[in-house]
Amino acid sequence: MRFFLLVLVTFPLAGGGPQFPTRDEALKQLVSKAVWSAHTVYLTNSERKRACEFAGSKVSGVVRSYQAMSKKGAVLAWAFLDTHRVRSKRESLLFAIAPDGTILGSRVLGFAEPREYLPPGKWLQRLDGWPLNDNLHLKKGIDGITGATLSSRAAVNAARRSLALWKVLQERNEPN
């Protein structure tokens, strides 16, 4: 009994769930052996409205930051962090986007909802390779997560917002 209490005091029960990577760790996981640089842009009202139209949902804020990954002077990927509410608490997802406008990969950087609603990594991989099109929606090209419909909807909407911002910045000839 004393041994059990000693173990319990020394190694408390893990109630916090999985640890999430930092932004820099996630960027290295998504595309390694390259240099990521931070950029900030100020969207015009028309650019923000255009991003909303592309995404099919609200794109808030006119000040947006992103990361551009370059190797030997060529930009190979862009990364956008999207923080949003799932039900009543926040989730932060990072999306890497290839030069052809498809999702290279994604990572969860924060999730405050109960862990049973956390989108699994394998489910997030279903978003890889998708461009911004009409099939990038739940129940169209993407199946939901059983028991976590709000989480899957929030993740797909975040992917669409990230791709929409990328598209608007490409029209502007950003980033480099």
N, C-alpha and C positions, 0 to 999 in steps of 0.2 A: 504494500500500500504506500509506504514512504517513497519507494522508487517511482511509482506511478505519479505521485504528487511532484516529485523532483523533476521528472520528465515534463510534466504539464507546465510547471512554472518556468523551466528552462526553455522549452519549445512550445509556446502557446499555440492553441489551435488556430490554424490558418482560416480566418474568416474573411479576409480581404479579397480572396480570389486571385486570378492571374495578375501578374505584373505586366504593365504595358510598356512598350519601348518609348524612349524619348523621340522627339522629332528627328534628331541627328542619327540615332540608332536605326530608326525606321528607314530613313533615306539610304543609309549604307546597306540595309537588308534588301531594299528594292533594287538599287543599282549601285554596285560597288565599283571600286577602282576608277572613280571619277571625282571631279570637284563640283560640289554643290555651292551655289551662291544665292544669297537672299536678295529679293527685289520687292519693292513696294510700288504699286500703281494707284492712281486716282482715276476712277472711272467717271466718265461724264454721265449725266442723267440718261442720255440716249443709249450709251453703252450698257448701263445697268438694266435699262428696259429691254434691250436686245438680249442680254444674258438671261433675263427672266423668261423671255419668249422662247429662247433655245432650250432652257432647262424645263420649262413647263411648270415652274414653281417660283416662289419669291427668292430673289438673290438680294440679300440685305447688305447695306453698307456700300460706300463709294471708295473707301480705302481698302485695298486688297493687297495681301502679300503672297508671294509664291517663291519657290525655289527653282532655279534653273541648273541642270546638270550638264557640264561640258567636259569634253575630252579633246585635247589637241585643238582647242578653239572652236569646236563645233558643238552646238547645243543638241544633246541627245535625249533629254527628257525634261519635263516640268513636273513640279509637285505642288499640289494645292491641299491645304488643311481646311476641312469643313467641320465646324462645330455647330451642333444643332440639338434640338430637343427630340427625344424619341417619344416618350409619353409625357412625363413630367420632369425628367432629368436629362442631363446632357450626355452627348456622345461626341467624340472627336475622331474623325477618320482622315487619313492621309491618302491621297490618290496620286500615283505617278502616271504621267501621260506621255506617250511616244510622239515623235514628230508627225506620224500619220494620223494623230487624233484618236488613238485607241488607248484604253487603260492598260498600262504595263503591270500594275499591281496596286494593292491597297493594304493598309495596316490600321488597326484600331489603336489609337493613342490614349483614349480615355473612354470609360463607360460607367456612368453612375447609376444606371437602372439595375435591377436585380440580375445577377450573373446568368440565370437561366434564359434570359432574353438576349444575351450577348451573341452577335453573329459569329459563328465558327469560322476559322480561317479557311477551311475548305469551301464554305459557302461564299465567302468574299472572293475566292479565286474564280468563281463563276462570272464575276464582272470583268476579269482580265480579257483583253482582246476586243472589248466592246467599244464601238464608236458611239457618238451621240446620234441616235436615230429613234424612230418610233417604236422599235421593238425593245428598247432598253427601258422597260417598265415591268412591274410585277404583273404576273398572270399573262404576259405577252411572251417576251423572250426570257424572262427570269422567273424561276419558281420561288415562292416565298419560303420562309422558315416555319415549319409547323410549330404552333404555339408562340411564335414571336413575329407575327405579321407586322406590327408597328416597327420593330427593329429592321426587318427586311425592307419595308417601304422607306424608312428613313435613310438606309444605306444606299438604296437605288437612287433616291432623290438627291443625296449628297454627291453621288457619282455623276449624275446629270448636271448638277450645278458646277462641279469642277470642270467637266468637259465643256460646258457653256462658257465659263470664264476663259478657258484655254482658247476657245474659238474666237471670242471677242478680242482677246489679246493678239491672236494671230492676224486678225483683220487689221489691227493697229500696227502690226510688225513688231510686237513685243514677244517675248523677251529675248535678249541676246546678251 
